[in-house]
Amino acid sequence: MSDNHKNNKELGLILSRTYLAFKRAATRQMSSFGLTPEQFSVLSELSKTNGISQKRLAELTERDQTTVGKILDKLIKKELVSRSVDPSDRRAVQLNITSKGLDLHKQIWPELEMLENRVYEGLEDLEIESFIFALNKMYDNLS
């Protein structure tokens, strides 16, 4: 790391400001579908990894189990997610995205892709790839 980067103490501020701006934009887009970004992230994870436990879902979304439980309660009430008994362990519960949840996920996804395209405006593909690579490396450094 060069001295130039060592003296740059604004990384946290820049990341935070960018995240908050992105979250505000995502919240506006998702509100028309009746979801929050947090609810969508849970729905999105279940669209990829159906039939998992609440504990595993919390790990995948990097949230605590209590928070995920509250999000799930809202998604279940909206009939986007269902809970069922795990056939291999009657004490455990599996979470599944419903067909209504899958349909909504498919409707929202193009909206988020448009938002992502807006974020990347003015950047070359190589810049985007380098940026994503660097962010993932920073994340790994902190994990």
Secondary structure, 3 states (H helix, E strand, C coil): CCHHHHCCCCHHHHHHHHHHHHHHHHHHHHHCCCCCHHHHHHHHHHHHCCCECHHHHHHHHCCCHHHHHHHHHHHHHCCCEEEEEECCEEEEEEEEECHHHHHHHHHHHHHHHHHHHHHCCCCCHHHHHHHHHHHHHHHHHHC
